[in-house]
Amino acid sequence: MNLQTFKAPTMAEALTQVKSAMGSDAIILHTRTFSTRKWMGLGRREMVEITAGKGINIGRRRRPVEPERNLDPRSGATYTRSGLATALSLSKSPRSGVAPVAPLRNPIENGRQLLETPGATNAAMLNLAQEMSSLKDMVSGLVNSARQQQSPQVPKDLFDYYMTMIQSQVTDELATEVVRTIHKEVRPEHFPQQPYMHERIADLLEKIIPTAGPITRTKAVGPHVVALIGPTGVGKTTTLAKLAATLKIHQKHRVGLITLDTYRIAAVEQLRRYADIIGSPLRVVASAEELRDARHSMSGYDFILIDTAGRSPNDILKLNELKCLIETAEPDEVHLVLSSTVSQSSVELAVARFGEVRVDKIIFTKIDEAAHVGIVLNVVRKVNKRLSYITTGQNVPDDIEVGRGKRLAQLILGANV
């Protein structure tokens, strides 16, 4: 009895090797798949191994006089016993439990029929997915290797945690600071314990994220006035509606609304609907004098929330106009509303330009749409402004949360929104 082992990336290639080396009367005895390391040890690749033999008596088979049409119970395909489907038949002999390889009569036509079966399609898709996964692993390995060479100051034992923060767009300087601090504070035997290390890094991130807590009334007499400012398209109006609903419905405060956004009729109508739903008055103003009157008319309320029109950070004239209106309103706090979906450079520009108007706290919106949330940590740390709220969707009033360091740390480390 002659036994040989054949290896190939796919089952089809392995079967071709069997037929080429041992002929059409070879018998497949065993198949398996296994993984091998690729170039420079980076990534893994799936391989197929077939053990085949010759000279094995599996009993005589009856040969049909005429081709018979059969139905494959797994793929549902109809085939003849004289075709390639017979050559690669998966039906097993009751005694030997092995699959025979029969002669090929029309390789081109039979090969085409095999490729058109659902089983062949599924095998091709699986092979493609494995190849893509292997390629992804190899690229990731190369990137990490290059990054590690560029960052010798990062402790090797904590490099994976460092890369998690980098991939969340935390700045290199801040990510390095975090892992080096953890390296000093945690005993080496704890480094491989991922849940423990995850919690320790989250605790450290929580401590370095400045947060402001929720809006709180600080006056014994008169309304607490809050103004929202920011670039266009960041979601100021929806955020103001969420804050108003939280204060009115959940906390039972008397809340008045003022909007300075007379440029967008749709925004005014949207806020008017929200005001009607929660039972709060809304004043639409277009000048500093109208703003004074509106503020005075709501002097008996607990809170006044002021919505403003979006301004481009590069439009100095409009920003100066906004500054005058904010000075007229005399708010107790001004929240700069920013989107977490834009680049860090755009956010930093907005903070710098709106800082000339007035910024006390920061709200980050669209956390649910952001690919990475490290930008939030970078900005609040760099500009030394406290995070007051984050928003996680469009639902009013549910999709808003008080900014908390632990929550943001978990998002940076890969938790779901």
N, C-alpha and C positions, 0 to 999 in steps of 0.2 A: 504493500500500500504506500503511495506517494503523497505526502502532506506538505503543503506550502502555505506561507502567510503573505498576504498582500496588504499594503497600506496606501491610502489615497485621501485627498481632501473630501471627496464625495463618494457615495455608494456607487454611482454610475461609473466613475473612473476606476474604482476598485474591481467592479465586475468585468470591465474591459481588460484589466490586467489578468484576471483569472482566465478568461477565455483565450487571451493571447498566449499565456504561458502553459496552460494545461489542456487546452482544447475544449471542444463543446461537450465532452462527456464528463467534465469535472463536477464534483459534488461539493456544495457549500456545507461545511460542518459547523462553523461558528462565525458570528459577526459581533463586533463591539465598536463603540466610539470612545475616544479618549482625547485629552487635551495635551498640546505641546507648547512650549514657550517659543516665542518668535524672536526676531532680530534683537540682539543685545539684552535678551531676557525680558523685553517689554511686551506685555499683552500675551494672550493665549489664543491658540487656534485649534479648532475641532478636527479630528482625523477619524477615518473609518478603517477598521481592520477586518479582513475576511480570511478565515482559515478554510482552505479547500483541499480536496483529495481526489486521487484517481484510483481505479481498481477496486472500488467498494461495491459490493453486491447489495443492491437495494431491491432486488426482485424484478421480475420481468413486468413491463408495462404493456397493456393492450394498446395497439395502435389503431385508431379509427380508420375505416375505409374512406369515409368522406369527412371533410372538415365539419366539426360541430361548433355551434355558436353557444357560448356560455355567458352567464352574467356574473361579473365580479361582485360578491356580496358587500364588499367594503366601498369600492369606488363607484359601483353602479354601471361600469362600462361593459359593453358587449364585445367579446373577442372570440377568435377561432383558436382551436388547440394547436394549429400549425403555425401560429404567429409568434411574435416576440413575447407576448404575454405568457405563453407556455414556457419559453426559455427561462423566464424569470419568475415562474410561478411560485407563489408563497404557500401553496398547498403542500402538506408534509406527508411522508410515508408513515403509516401506522407503526412500522417496526423501527426504522432508523431515525425518524424525526428530522430529516434533512431535506433540503430543496435541491432537485437536480437542475443542471443547466443543459438545455437541449440545443440542437443545431439551429442556426439562423438561416432562414431561406431568402428573405428579402430585407436586409439590414436597414436600407434607407426608408422604405415604407413602414416597416415595423417600428423603427426608431421614431418616426413621425407620430405614429399612433400612440406610442408610449408617452411621448412628450405632451400629447393632448389630453391625457387622463388627469382627473383631479388629484390623484396621488402624486403624479409627477410635478404638477403645479405647486402643490403644498411643499414637496421636498425642495423645489427650487427656491420658494419664498423663505423656507427655513434656512437654507444654505446662505441666501443673501443676507438675512438678518444676522446670522452668525458672523459673516464676513464684516458687516458694518459694525457690529459690537466689538470685534477684534480690532478693527481699524480705530474705533473710538478709544479703546483702552490704550492702544499704542500711542496715539496722539496725546492723550491725557498723560501718559507716562513720560513722554518726551517733554511736554510743557512743565510738568512737576520737576523733572530732572534739571531742566534749564533754570527754572525758578530757584531751585535749591542752590545751584551754583552761584546765582546772582545775590542770594540772601544768606551769606555765611553766618550772619549774626543771629539767625533764627535757630533755636535748639532743634537738633535733628529729631529727637523723640516727639516733638510737638509740631512737626512740620505739617502734618495733615490738618490739624486744627487751624494753623496759620492759613493754609490754603482755603479752608472753608470760609474764613472771613474775607480773604482776598476775592474769592469768587462771588461773595455778596457785596463786592465793591467797597469794602472798608479800606481806607488808605493803608498803604504799606507801612507807613510810620506807626499808625495806631495799632495795626494787627501785630506788628513786631513788639510793640510795647506790651501788649496784652500777654502774648505767649512767653515773653521773657519774665514778666512778673509772675505768671503761673509757674514757670520753671523754678523760680526761687521759693515759692510758697508751698508747692506740692511735692511730696516724697516720690522718688523715681518709680517705686513699685506700683504707684497708682496711674502712671502714664498710659498703660494699655487698657485701663478700665474706662471705656468710652462714656457710659452713662454718668459716671462720677466726674470725669473731666469736662463733659458737656455742662454739667451743673456748675462746676467751679468757674468755668469761663463765662457762663451766663451771669453768675453772681458778680464777677468783676466788671463785665460790661454794664450791668445795672448801676453799679456805683459811679461809673464815669459818664453816664447819660444824664444831663441836667433836665429835670422835669418840673413843671409848674403846678400840677394838680388841676382840679376843675375850677371853673369860674365860681367865685364866691363873693357874696355881697359884703362889702367892707364899710358901708355907711350906716349910721343909725337913722339919718334923715335924708330923704332924696333918693333918686334912682341910681343904681350902679350902671354906668354907661360903658358899653363894650363896642368897639368898632373893628370891622374886618376889612383889611386892605390886601392887595396882591395883584399879580399879573392877570392877564385875560386867560380864561379857560381853565382855571385851577379848581373851580367849584365853590366859589365864595357864597353864592346865593343858596345852594343846597346845604352847605355847611351851616349857614346862619339859621336856616329852617330847622335843622336838626338840633341846634343849640336852643332855639326858642321852644321847640316841642319838649325837650328835656326839662327845661326850667319851668315851663307852664304845666305840662301834664304830669310829669314824674315828681317834681319838687313843689308844685302848687304855688308858684310865684306869679305875680302880676307882671306881664311882659308886654312891652310896646316895641313896635318895629318901625324903623325908618330906612328908606332906601334913597341913595343918591345916584343910583344907576338909571338915569333917564335915557341912556343911549340905546338900551335894549328893551323894547316893549315886551318881548317874550319873558325876559327876566322879571319885570315888574308884575306881569300877570301870574307868573309862577309863584312869586312870593305872596301875592295877594290871595291866591288859593290856599296856600299854607296858613296864612294869617286867619282866614275865615274858618278853616278846619279846627284850629286850636283856640279860636275865640279871642284873638289879640288884634288891637288896632294897627293899621299900617298907614304911614304918611309918606307920600312921594314928594321929594323936595328937589329943587334945581338951583338953589342959591344959598349963600350963607345966611341971608335974612330968613328965608323959609326954614332953614335948619334950626335956627334959634327958636322960631315959633313952634316948630314941631317938638323940639326938646322940652320947651316950657309947658306945652299942652299935656305932656306925659309925666309931669313932675310928681304925680301921685303913684307912679308904678314902682315896682321893686327893681326891675331891670329894663334898660333900653338897649336894643341891639341895632347897630347901624351897618347897613350894607353899602358898599361903595362900588363904583364902576371899575372894571379891570383896567390897569394901566401898563403900557409897555415900559420896561425898565430903561429903555433908551429914549423915551419921550419926556424930556426934562420939563417942557412946558406943562404937560398934564400932571406930572408929579408935583410941581410947584402949586398948581391949582388944588390938588388933593391935600397938600400940606396946609393950605389956608383953611379948607373945610374941616380938617381934623382939629386944627387949633380952635375953630369956632365951636365945634361939638364938645370940646373939653372932655374927652372920654377918660374913664378911670383906667382902662387898659386897651391897648391896640394889639391885635393879633395879625401877624403876617401869614397869609394862607399860601402855601406852596404845594405843587404837585410832586409826588415822589417818582413820577414816570419820566421826568426830564433829566438832562445831564447835570452833573454836579457844578460845572462851570456856569450853567444857566441859573441854577439856584443861588450860587454865590453872588452872581451879578445882581439878581433880584434883591437879595438881602442887603447888599451894599447900597443900591439905589433907593430902596424903600426905607432903609435905615435913616436916610436924610429927611424922610417925612416923619416917621416915628415907629419904632417896633419894640414892643415889650415882650411878646411871646410869639411862638411859631406853631402853626397848625399844618400838618402834612396830610394831604388828601390822596385818594386813589392808591392806598397801600395794596389793595387787592389786585391792581393792575400792574404793579411794579414788578419787573423781573428780578430786581435786587433792592434791598432796603438799607444797605450799608450807607447810602447817601444821607439818610436821616441822621445817623450817628455822626458822620463826618461834619455835616453842616452845623448842627447844634453845638458840637464841640468847638468848631473853628470860630464861629461868630459869637460864642458865649451867650446864646439866647436859650431860654428854657422851652421845652416842648410842652404844649398844653393839651392838644388833642391829636388823634389820628382818625381818618375815616377809612372805612373798609368796604364801601359799596354805595349804592344810590338810595337805599331804603331809608325813608324818614319815619321816625327818628332813630331807628335801630342801629344803623351802620356808622356809629361814631363811638370812640372810646377815649377816655382820659389817657393822656400819654403817660405810660409807666415804663420804667427802665427794664424791668424783667420781661415784660411782653415784647418790647423791641429787641432785646437781646435774643430771645427765643426765635424771633423772625429772622434775625441775622444768621443764626446758626442752623436755619433750615426748617423751622416749624411752619405749619400751614397757617394762612391768615384766618 
